[in-house]
Amino acid sequence: MSFEALENIRLPPEVNRILYIRNLPYKITAEEMYDIFGKYGPIRQIRVGNTPETRGTAYVVYEDIFDAKNACDHLSGFNVCNRYLVVLYYNANRVSLTDLPLIWTLTLSYVK
């Protein structure tokens, strides 16, 4: 699909570049996350929870909103180590990005 065609597609309002992933294996690494989510497009940042409250969750930030939508569509319910991923779009009303440094550590921040 050409860029001009993508420009005319209307996405639901909840769709954005930031995905919130739940039900991850506790020992998953950022590199393993990149292997899974990087297949759907360039990633700007991955943050994996490392405290008792955030273990098993992560945020994945894509460069492009259409890549994020594609990943969400294909990876919701994806089996990783006998756990089925729950992939949601980031919701600003649920958590503030300014709170993230308090509960998350940056584990991967590069684009291949």
Secondary structure, 3 states (H helix, E strand, C coil): CCHHHHHCCCCCCCCCCEEEEECCCCCCCHHHHHHHHHHHCCEEEEEEECCCCCCCCEEEEECCHHHHHHHHHHHCCCEECCEECEEEECCCCCCCHHHHHHHEEEEECCCC
